[in-house]
Amino acid sequence: MVVSLIAKLFGALTSLYMILCTVRVFMSWAPGFELGKAGRLLASIVDPFLALFSRIRFLRTDRFDFSPIAALAFLSVATNMFSTIALTGRISIGFVLSLILNALWSAFAFVFSFMSACSLLRIIVFIAKWNSLHPIWVVLDSILNPVLYRINKIIYRNRAIDYLQGLITGFLVLILFRSLGGAVVRLLSSFLIALPI
């Protein structure tokens, strides 16, 4: 009974903290959206936690910082773990491993979904023959091109292909990875939860 109440309390706190971190991340994406004293208070509460993940080098590239996704995934695992303890009064190693696997996959799935959406948007822009030199499309190309280059290099083995074909191929491969990865993670997660320990 006491363990369940403590777990519920910690679960509620981690859920609230995850919401605060999400708000802070969105605030950092919109310059000028500081919220005055409330924004500074929020930054002082969540920035030290987010900074722990921003120190992990492989979560950052020249253009992107995936450390907030890792921080939110960590909080998600903690929240789910506390919720499980609150409901059952116990937790297994298999369940914790399943939570970690699902949190990691959530981060990768977000990246796959984001890249797929960018690819689809770029396909639409290309087919509609909108101005491809607009700064938005230049930024989008700088995000997509390294990924599309690697995908197309593997599939076409350095054969020359046109840009639209490369975009469509990249889009389809990203969607396929997203779908197959989700199925594999669900299967592994079921296996881990069923472990007796």
GULUMVEX-726226 format. One record per residue: residue number from 0; residue in one letter; z, x, y of N, C-alpha, C in turn. Coordinates in nm, 3 decimals. Layout:
// residues N
(NUM; a; (Z; X; Y); (Z; X; Y); (Z; X; Y)),
...
***
This chain:
// residues 197
(0; m; (0.000; 0.083; -0.121); (0.000; 0.000; 0.000); (0.000; 0.087; 0.127)),
(1; v; (0.089; 0.185; 0.132); (0.097; 0.274; 0.248); (-0.030; 0.357; 0.260)),
(2; v; (-0.079; 0.408; 0.144); (-0.200; 0.490; 0.144); (-0.317; 0.408; 0.195)),
(3; s; (-0.324; 0.283; 0.153); (-0.432; 0.193; 0.197); (-0.427; 0.171; 0.347)),
(4; l; (-0.309; 0.150; 0.402); (-0.295; 0.127; 0.547); (-0.332; 0.252; 0.627)),
(5; i; (-0.288; 0.368; 0.579); (-0.322; 0.494; 0.647); (-0.473; 0.517; 0.642)),
(6; a; (-0.533; 0.490; 0.525); (-0.678; 0.508; 0.511); (-0.754; 0.413; 0.604)),
(7; k; (-0.707; 0.288; 0.617); (-0.771; 0.193; 0.709); (-0.763; 0.242; 0.853)),
(8; l; (-0.646; 0.295; 0.890); (-0.627; 0.347; 1.025); (-0.722; 0.464; 1.052)),
(9; f; (-0.726; 0.560; 0.959); (-0.816; 0.674; 0.976); (-0.963; 0.632; 0.974)),
(10; g; (-0.995; 0.534; 0.891); (-1.133; 0.482; 0.888); (-1.172; 0.420; 1.020)),
(11; a; (-1.081; 0.343; 1.079); (-1.108; 0.282; 1.209); (-1.122; 0.388; 1.317)),
(12; l; (-1.036; 0.490; 1.313); (-1.044; 0.597; 1.413); (-1.173; 0.677; 1.402)),
(13; t; (-1.214; 0.710; 1.279); (-1.339; 0.785; 1.264); (-1.459; 0.700; 1.304)),
(14; s; (-1.454; 0.570; 1.277); (-1.563; 0.481; 1.321); (-1.572; 0.477; 1.473)),
(15; l; (-1.458; 0.465; 1.537); (-1.455; 0.463; 1.684); (-1.505; 0.596; 1.739)),
(16; y; (-1.462; 0.706; 1.679); (-1.503; 0.838; 1.725); (-1.654; 0.857; 1.707)),
(17; m; (-1.708; 0.803; 1.599); (-1.852; 0.811; 1.574); (-1.929; 0.735; 1.683)),
(18; i; (-1.877; 0.621; 1.723); (-1.940; 0.544; 1.832); (-1.935; 0.624; 1.962)),
(19; l; (-1.821; 0.685; 1.992); (-1.808; 0.766; 2.113); (-1.905; 0.885; 2.112)),
(20; c; (-1.918; 0.949; 1.996); (-2.012; 1.061; 1.984); (-2.156; 1.014; 2.005)),
(21; t; (-2.189; 0.898; 1.950); (-2.324; 0.843; 1.965); (-2.354; 0.815; 2.112)),
(22; v; (-2.258; 0.756; 2.182); (-2.276; 0.728; 2.326); (-2.296; 0.858; 2.403)),
(23; r; (-2.217; 0.959; 2.368); (-2.229; 1.089; 2.437); (-2.366; 1.153; 2.413)),
(24; v; (-2.414; 1.145; 2.290); (-2.546; 1.201; 2.258); (-2.654; 1.130; 2.340)),
(25; f; (-2.648; 0.998; 2.346); (-2.746; 0.922; 2.425); (-2.736; 0.957; 2.573)),
(26; m; (-2.614; 0.979; 2.621); (-2.596; 1.018; 2.761); (-2.662; 1.153; 2.788)),
(27; s; (-2.654; 1.245; 2.692); (-2.713; 1.377; 2.713); (-2.866; 1.372; 2.714)),
(28; w; (-2.923; 1.268; 2.654); (-3.069; 1.253; 2.654); (-3.121; 1.197; 2.785)),
(29; a; (-3.036; 1.133; 2.862); (-3.079; 1.070; 2.987); (-3.009; 1.139; 3.104)),
(30; p; (-3.073; 1.241; 3.161); (-3.011; 1.310; 3.275); (-2.980; 1.211; 3.388)),
(31; g; (-2.868; 1.231; 3.451); (-2.827; 1.142; 3.559); (-2.746; 1.023; 3.511)),
(32; f; (-2.728; 1.011; 3.380); (-2.652; 0.899; 3.324); (-2.514; 0.951; 3.285)),
(33; e; (-2.434; 0.985; 3.385); (-2.307; 1.054; 3.361); (-2.186; 0.961; 3.351)),
(34; l; (-2.191; 0.844; 3.410); (-2.082; 0.746; 3.409); (-1.956; 0.792; 3.481)),
(35; g; (-1.966; 0.889; 3.571); (-1.853; 0.930; 3.655); (-1.735; 0.981; 3.574)),
(36; k; (-1.614; 0.932; 3.611); (-1.491; 0.977; 3.545); (-1.491; 0.940; 3.397)),
(37; a; (-1.543; 0.822; 3.366); (-1.547; 0.779; 3.225); (-1.636; 0.873; 3.143)),
(38; g; (-1.747; 0.916; 3.201); (-1.836; 1.009; 3.132); (-1.772; 1.145; 3.111)),
(39; r; (-1.698; 1.192; 3.212); (-1.629; 1.320; 3.198); (-1.518; 1.312; 3.093)),
(40; l; (-1.447; 1.199; 3.090); (-1.343; 1.179; 2.990); (-1.405; 1.177; 2.850)),
(41; l; (-1.515; 1.104; 2.837); (-1.584; 1.098; 2.708); (-1.629; 1.237; 2.664)),
(42; a; (-1.685; 1.314; 2.757); (-1.731; 1.450; 2.726); (-1.614; 1.536; 2.680)),
(43; s; (-1.500; 1.524; 2.746); (-1.385; 1.606; 2.708); (-1.330; 1.568; 2.570)),
(44; i; (-1.353; 1.443; 2.528); (-1.305; 1.397; 2.397); (-1.398; 1.440; 2.284)),
(45; v; (-1.529; 1.428; 2.305); (-1.622; 1.450; 2.193); (-1.696; 1.584; 2.197)),
(46; d; (-1.712; 1.645; 2.313); (-1.788; 1.770; 2.320); (-1.731; 1.883; 2.233)),
(47; p; (-1.598; 1.900; 2.224); (-1.547; 2.006; 2.134); (-1.589; 1.985; 1.988)),
(48; f; (-1.589; 1.860; 1.944); (-1.631; 1.830; 1.806); (-1.780; 1.856; 1.788)),
(49; l; (-1.861; 1.808; 1.882); (-2.006; 1.828; 1.873); (-2.041; 1.977; 1.882)),
(50; a; (-1.962; 2.052; 1.958); (-1.987; 2.196; 1.974); (-1.969; 2.270; 1.842)),
(51; l; (-1.881; 2.222; 1.755); (-1.864; 2.285; 1.624); (-1.995; 2.288; 1.546)),
(52; f; (-2.071; 2.180; 1.556); (-2.197; 2.170; 1.482); (-2.311; 2.240; 1.555)),
(53; s; (-2.303; 2.246; 1.687); (-2.410; 2.312; 1.762); (-2.409; 2.464; 1.741)),
(54; r; (-2.299; 2.516; 1.688); (-2.293; 2.659; 1.658); (-2.367; 2.696; 1.530)),
(55; i; (-2.402; 2.597; 1.450); (-2.474; 2.622; 1.324); (-2.622; 2.641; 1.359)),
(56; r; (-2.670; 2.763; 1.343); (-2.802; 2.801; 1.393); (-2.917; 2.724; 1.331)),
(57; f; (-2.913; 2.699; 1.200); (-3.028; 2.636; 1.137); (-3.044; 2.489; 1.176)),
(58; l; (-2.947; 2.434; 1.247); (-2.959; 2.296; 1.295); (-3.032; 2.288; 1.428)),
(59; r; (-3.066; 2.405; 1.485); (-3.133; 2.406; 1.615); (-3.264; 2.481; 1.606)),
(60; t; (-3.364; 2.428; 1.676); (-3.491; 2.499; 1.691); (-3.513; 2.518; 1.841)),
(61; d; (-3.627; 2.575; 1.877); (-3.657; 2.596; 2.018); (-3.660; 2.465; 2.095)),
(62; r; (-3.712; 2.361; 2.033); (-3.731; 2.234; 2.103); (-3.628; 2.128; 2.067)),
(63; f; (-3.566; 2.139; 1.948); (-3.478; 2.032; 1.902); (-3.342; 2.084; 1.859)),
(64; d; (-3.245; 1.998; 1.877); (-3.109; 2.026; 1.834); (-3.067; 1.914; 1.740)),
(65; f; (-3.064; 1.945; 1.611); (-3.028; 1.845; 1.511); (-2.878; 1.843; 1.483)),
(66; s; (-2.801; 1.923; 1.556); (-2.657; 1.929; 1.530); (-2.586; 1.796; 1.554)),
(67; p; (-2.627; 1.712; 1.652); (-2.560; 1.582; 1.663); (-2.578; 1.495; 1.540)),
(68; i; (-2.695; 1.506; 1.474); (-2.718; 1.429; 1.352); (-2.621; 1.475; 1.244)),
(69; a; (-2.602; 1.607; 1.232); (-2.508; 1.661; 1.133); (-2.365; 1.616; 1.164)),
(70; a; (-2.328; 1.616; 1.292); (-2.194; 1.574; 1.331); (-2.171; 1.427; 1.296)),
(71; l; (-2.271; 1.343; 1.325); (-2.258; 1.200; 1.293); (-2.258; 1.177; 1.143)),
(72; a; (-2.334; 1.257; 1.069); (-2.333; 1.246; 0.922); (-2.196; 1.282; 0.867)),
(73; f; (-2.133; 1.384; 0.922); (-1.998; 1.423; 0.880); (-1.900; 1.309; 0.904)),
(74; l; (-1.907; 1.248; 1.022); (-1.818; 1.135; 1.053); (-1.845; 1.015; 0.963)),
(75; s; (-1.972; 0.995; 0.929); (-2.008; 0.885; 0.839); (-1.946; 0.906; 0.701)),
(76; v; (-1.951; 1.029; 0.650); (-1.889; 1.059; 0.521); (-1.739; 1.034; 0.528)),
(77; a; (-1.676; 1.080; 0.635); (-1.531; 1.060; 0.649); (-1.496; 0.912; 0.656)),
(78; t; (-1.572; 0.835; 0.733); (-1.547; 0.691; 0.746); (-1.560; 0.622; 0.611)),
(79; n; (-1.668; 0.652; 0.538); (-1.688; 0.590; 0.406); (-1.580; 0.630; 0.308)),
(80; m; (-1.534; 0.754; 0.316); (-1.429; 0.800; 0.227); (-1.298; 0.726; 0.256)),
(81; f; (-1.263; 0.713; 0.383); (-1.141; 0.640; 0.417); (-1.151; 0.492; 0.379)),
(82; s; (-1.269; 0.433; 0.397); (-1.289; 0.292; 0.360); (-1.271; 0.273; 0.209)),
(83; t; (-1.322; 0.367; 0.131); (-1.309; 0.357; -0.015); (-1.164; 0.371; -0.057)),
(84; i; (-1.094; 0.465; 0.004); (-0.952; 0.480; -0.028); (-0.875; 0.354; 0.010)),
(85; a; (-0.909; 0.294; 0.124); (-0.841; 0.172; 0.168); (-0.865; 0.058; 0.070)),
(86; l; (-0.986; 0.049; 0.015); (-1.018; -0.061; -0.077); (-0.962; -0.038; -0.217)),
(87; t; (-0.976; 0.083; -0.268); (-0.941; 0.108; -0.408); (-0.808; 0.179; -0.426)),
(88; g; (-0.759; 0.245; -0.321); (-0.636; 0.321; -0.333); (-0.655; 0.458; -0.393)),
(89; r; (-0.779; 0.491; -0.431); (-0.808; 0.624; -0.488); (-0.953; 0.660; -0.457)),
(90; i; (-0.985; 0.784; -0.485); (-1.121; 0.831; -0.462); (-1.153; 0.937; -0.567)),
(91; s; (-1.279; 0.942; -0.611); (-1.318; 1.038; -0.714); (-1.404; 1.149; -0.653)),
(92; i; (-1.411; 1.260; -0.724); (-1.496; 1.371; -0.679); (-1.642; 1.328; -0.678)),
(93; g; (-1.682; 1.252; -0.779); (-1.819; 1.203; -0.786); (-1.855; 1.117; -0.665)),
(94; f; (-1.759; 1.034; -0.622); (-1.786; 0.948; -0.507); (-1.798; 1.032; -0.380)),
(95; v; (-1.711; 1.132; -0.363); (-1.720; 1.220; -0.246); (-1.853; 1.293; -0.245)),
(96; l; (-1.895; 1.345; -0.362); (-2.024; 1.413; -0.371); (-2.139; 1.318; -0.337)),
(97; s; (-2.127; 1.193; -0.383); (-2.228; 1.093; -0.351); (-2.234; 1.066; -0.200)),
(98; l; (-2.119; 1.057; -0.136); (-2.115; 1.036; 0.009); (-2.180; 1.153; 0.083)),
(99; i; (-2.150; 1.275; 0.039); (-2.207; 1.393; 0.104); (-2.359; 1.395; 0.085)),
(100; l; (-2.403; 1.366; -0.037); (-2.547; 1.361; -0.065); (-2.616; 1.258; 0.023)),
(101; n; (-2.557; 1.140; 0.034); (-2.616; 1.034; 0.116); (-2.616; 1.070; 0.264)),
(102; a; (-2.512; 1.137; 0.309); (-2.508; 1.179; 0.450); (-2.615; 1.283; 0.478)),
(103; l; (-2.631; 1.379; 0.388); (-2.736; 1.480; 0.405); (-2.874; 1.415; 0.404)),
(104; w; (-2.892; 1.323; 0.310); (-3.022; 1.256; 0.303); (-3.047; 1.173; 0.429)),
(105; s; (-2.944; 1.111; 0.483); (-2.961; 1.033; 0.606); (-3.016; 1.119; 0.718)),
(106; a; (-2.966; 1.241; 0.728); (-3.015; 1.332; 0.832); (-3.162; 1.367; 0.807)),
(107; f; (-3.196; 1.401; 0.682); (-3.335; 1.434; 0.650); (-3.425; 1.312; 0.666)),
(108; a; (-3.375; 1.196; 0.623); (-3.455; 1.073; 0.634); (-3.484; 1.041; 0.780)),
(109; f; (-3.387; 1.066; 0.867); (-3.409; 1.043; 1.010); (-3.522; 1.132; 1.060)),
(110; v; (-3.520; 1.259; 1.020); (-3.624; 1.352; 1.064); (-3.760; 1.309; 1.010)),
(111; f; (-3.766; 1.273; 0.880); (-3.892; 1.225; 0.823); (-3.942; 1.100; 0.895)),
(112; s; (-3.851; 1.007; 0.923); (-3.890; 0.883; 0.992); (-3.938; 0.911; 1.134)),
(113; f; (-3.867; 1.000; 1.203); (-3.905; 1.036; 1.339); (-4.043; 1.101; 1.341)),
(114; m; (-4.065; 1.196; 1.251); (-4.195; 1.264; 1.246); (-4.306; 1.167; 1.205)),
(115; s; (-4.278; 1.075; 1.115); (-4.376; 0.974; 1.075); (-4.414; 0.885; 1.192)),
(116; a; (-4.312; 0.842; 1.267); (-4.337; 0.757; 1.384); (-4.420; 0.832; 1.488)),
(117; c; (-4.388; 0.960; 1.510); (-4.465; 1.041; 1.605); (-4.609; 1.055; 1.559)),
(118; s; (-4.628; 1.077; 1.428); (-4.763; 1.090; 1.374); (-4.842; 0.962; 1.392)),
(119; l; (-4.779; 0.849; 1.362); (-4.847; 0.720; 1.377); (-4.884; 0.695; 1.522)),
(120; l; (-4.792; 0.725; 1.613); (-4.820; 0.708; 1.755); (-4.937; 0.796; 1.798)),
(121; r; (-4.938; 0.918; 1.748); (-5.047; 1.011; 1.783); (-5.181; 0.965; 1.727)),
(122; i; (-5.180; 0.906; 1.606); (-5.303; 0.851; 1.547); (-5.356; 0.738; 1.635)),
(123; i; (-5.266; 0.649; 1.678); (-5.307; 0.536; 1.763); (-5.367; 0.587; 1.893)),
(124; v; (-5.302; 0.686; 1.954); (-5.351; 0.742; 2.081); (-5.488; 0.806; 2.061)),
(125; f; (-5.503; 0.877; 1.950); (-5.631; 0.945; 1.924); (-5.743; 0.843; 1.903)),
(126; i; (-5.717; 0.741; 1.822); (-5.819; 0.638; 1.794); (-5.853; 0.559; 1.920)),
(127; a; (-5.750; 0.530; 2.002); (-5.773; 0.454; 2.126); (-5.838; 0.539; 2.235)),
(128; k; (-5.847; 0.670; 2.211); (-5.909; 0.764; 2.305); (-5.841; 0.765; 2.442)),
(129; w; (-5.705; 0.758; 2.437); (-5.629; 0.771; 2.560); (-5.627; 0.918; 2.600)),
(130; n; (-5.585; 0.944; 2.720); (-5.583; 1.081; 2.773); (-5.492; 1.170; 2.687)),
(131; s; (-5.552; 1.257; 2.607); (-5.476; 1.344; 2.516); (-5.409; 1.461; 2.588)),
(132; l; (-5.441; 1.481; 2.715); (-5.381; 1.592; 2.790); (-5.261; 1.549; 2.873)),
(133; h; (-5.225; 1.421; 2.862); (-5.106; 1.373; 2.934); (-4.984; 1.450; 2.880)),
(134; p; (-4.889; 1.483; 2.967); (-4.772; 1.562; 2.923); (-4.697; 1.503; 2.804)),
(135; i; (-4.693; 1.371; 2.793); (-4.624; 1.309; 2.679); (-4.690; 1.349; 2.548)),
(136; w; (-4.823; 1.344; 2.546); (-4.895; 1.375; 2.422); (-4.891; 1.525; 2.393)),
(137; v; (-4.887; 1.605; 2.498); (-4.875; 1.750; 2.478); (-4.741; 1.783; 2.412)),
(138; v; (-4.634; 1.719; 2.459); (-4.501; 1.739; 2.399); (-4.501; 1.689; 2.255)),
(139; l; (-4.559; 1.571; 2.233); (-4.566; 1.515; 2.098); (-4.643; 1.608; 2.005)),
(140; d; (-4.754; 1.663; 2.053); (-4.830; 1.758; 1.972); (-4.749; 1.883; 1.941)),
(141; s; (-4.672; 1.931; 2.037); (-4.591; 2.051; 2.012); (-4.483; 2.025; 1.908)),
(142; i; (-4.439; 1.900; 1.896); (-4.343; 1.862; 1.792); (-4.412; 1.853; 1.657)),
(143; l; (-4.527; 1.787; 1.656); (-4.596; 1.756; 1.531); (-4.674; 1.871; 1.470)),
(144; n; (-4.742; 1.947; 1.554); (-4.838; 2.044; 1.503); (-4.781; 2.145; 1.403)),
(145; p; (-4.661; 2.202; 1.425); (-4.610; 2.296; 1.323); (-4.591; 2.229; 1.186)),
(146; v; (-4.543; 2.105; 1.186); (-4.521; 2.034; 1.060); (-4.654; 1.997; 0.996)),
(147; l; (-4.745; 1.941; 1.076); (-4.875; 1.901; 1.024); (-4.953; 2.022; 0.973)),
(148; y; (-4.941; 2.134; 1.042); (-5.010; 2.256; 0.999); (-4.965; 2.295; 0.859)),
(149; r; (-4.834; 2.295; 0.835); (-4.782; 2.334; 0.703); (-4.826; 2.236; 0.594)),
(150; i; (-4.818; 2.107; 0.625); (-4.859; 2.006; 0.527); (-5.007; 2.023; 0.492)),
(151; n; (-5.091; 2.031; 0.595); (-5.235; 2.040; 0.571); (-5.275; 2.172; 0.506)),
(152; k; (-5.201; 2.278; 0.534); (-5.230; 2.408; 0.471); (-5.207; 2.399; 0.321)),
(153; i; (-5.103; 2.328; 0.281); (-5.073; 2.312; 0.138); (-5.177; 2.222; 0.072)),
(154; i; (-5.209; 2.112; 0.136); (-5.299; 2.014; 0.074); (-5.444; 2.060; 0.076)),
(155; y; (-5.491; 2.110; 0.187); (-5.633; 2.144; 0.201); (-5.662; 2.292; 0.176)),
(156; r; (-5.562; 2.372; 0.153); (-5.578; 2.515; 0.121); (-5.670; 2.587; 0.219)),
(157; n; (-5.636; 2.575; 0.345); (-5.708; 2.646; 0.454); (-5.852; 2.599; 0.476)),
(158; r; (-5.891; 2.486; 0.417); (-6.023; 2.430; 0.449); (-6.016; 2.367; 0.587)),
(159; a; (-6.124; 2.372; 0.659); (-6.130; 2.313; 0.793); (-6.136; 2.161; 0.782)),
(160; i; (-6.049; 2.094; 0.857); (-6.050; 1.947; 0.862); (-6.041; 1.906; 1.008)),
(161; d; (-6.083; 1.783; 1.037); (-6.074; 1.741; 1.176); (-5.932; 1.692; 1.207)),
(162; y; (-5.903; 1.680; 1.335); (-5.768; 1.651; 1.382); (-5.716; 1.518; 1.329)),
(163; l; (-5.799; 1.414; 1.333); (-5.756; 1.282; 1.287); (-5.723; 1.284; 1.138)),
(164; q; (-5.804; 1.351; 1.059); (-5.777; 1.361; 0.916); (-5.644; 1.432; 0.893)),
(165; g; (-5.618; 1.538; 0.970); (-5.490; 1.608; 0.958); (-5.372; 1.520; 0.996)),
(166; l; (-5.390; 1.440; 1.100); (-5.283; 1.348; 1.142); (-5.255; 1.244; 1.033)),
(167; i; (-5.361; 1.184; 0.980); (-5.343; 1.080; 0.879); (-5.281; 1.138; 0.753)),
(168; t; (-5.328; 1.254; 0.710); (-5.272; 1.319; 0.591); (-5.124; 1.350; 0.613)),
(169; g; (-5.091; 1.407; 0.728); (-4.951; 1.438; 0.757); (-4.865; 1.314; 0.758)),
(170; f; (-4.914; 1.207; 0.819); (-4.841; 1.080; 0.823); (-4.813; 1.029; 0.682)),
(171; l; (-4.916; 1.028; 0.598); (-4.900; 0.977; 0.461); (-4.803; 1.062; 0.379)),
(172; v; (-4.811; 1.194; 0.395); (-4.720; 1.283; 0.322); (-4.575; 1.263; 0.368)),
(173; l; (-4.554; 1.249; 0.498); (-4.418; 1.226; 0.549); (-4.361; 1.094; 0.497)),
(174; i; (-4.444; 0.989; 0.496); (-4.399; 0.859; 0.443); (-4.367; 0.872; 0.294)),
(175; l; (-4.452; 0.943; 0.221); (-4.430; 0.962; 0.077); (-4.300; 1.038; 0.052)),
(176; f; (-4.276; 1.147; 0.125); (-4.151; 1.222; 0.109); (-4.030; 1.135; 0.142)),
(177; r; (-4.043; 1.055; 0.246); (-3.932; 0.967; 0.286); (-3.900; 0.867; 0.175)),
(178; s; (-4.003; 0.809; 0.116); (-3.984; 0.708; 0.011); (-3.933; 0.770; -0.118)),
(179; l; (-4.000; 0.876; -0.164); (-3.958; 0.940; -0.289); (-3.820; 1.002; -0.276)),
(180; g; (-3.792; 1.065; -0.161); (-3.660; 1.124; -0.140); (-3.551; 1.019; -0.147)),
(181; g; (-3.575; 0.904; -0.086); (-3.476; 0.796; -0.090); (-3.451; 0.749; -0.233)),
(182; a; (-3.557; 0.736; -0.313); (-3.542; 0.693; -0.452); (-3.463; 0.795; -0.533)),
(183; v; (-3.493; 0.924; -0.515); (-3.423; 1.029; -0.588); (-3.275; 1.033; -0.548)),
(184; v; (-3.248; 1.019; -0.419); (-3.109; 1.021; -0.372); (-3.031; 0.901; -0.426)),
(185; r; (-3.093; 0.785; -0.429); (-3.025; 0.667; -0.486); (-2.993; 0.689; -0.634)),
(186; l; (-3.086; 0.747; -0.708); (-3.064; 0.774; -0.850); (-2.950; 0.875; -0.869)),
(187; l; (-2.955; 0.986; -0.794); (-2.849; 1.087; -0.804); (-2.714; 1.032; -0.760)),
(188; s; (-2.716; 0.949; -0.657); (-2.593; 0.890; -0.607); (-2.528; 0.800; -0.713)),
(189; s; (-2.609; 0.720; -0.781); (-2.556; 0.634; -0.889); (-2.495; 0.718; -1.000)),
(190; f; (-2.563; 0.827; -1.033); (-2.512; 0.918; -1.136); (-2.378; 0.979; -1.095)),
(191; l; (-2.369; 1.024; -0.970); (-2.245; 1.087; -0.924); (-2.129; 0.989; -0.919)),
(192; i; (-2.156; 0.866; -0.874); (-2.050; 0.765; -0.867); (-1.997; 0.732; -1.006)),
(193; a; (-2.087; 0.737; -1.105); (-2.046; 0.702; -1.244); (-1.967; 0.814; -1.313)),
(194; l; (-1.960; 0.933; -1.250); (-1.884; 1.041; -1.313); (-1.737; 1.001; -1.328)),
(195; p; (-1.674; 1.038; -1.438); (-1.535; 0.997; -1.461); (-1.432; 1.066; -1.373)),
(196; i; (-1.471; 1.175; -1.306); (-1.372; 1.248; -1.225); (-1.385; 1.214; -1.079)),
***
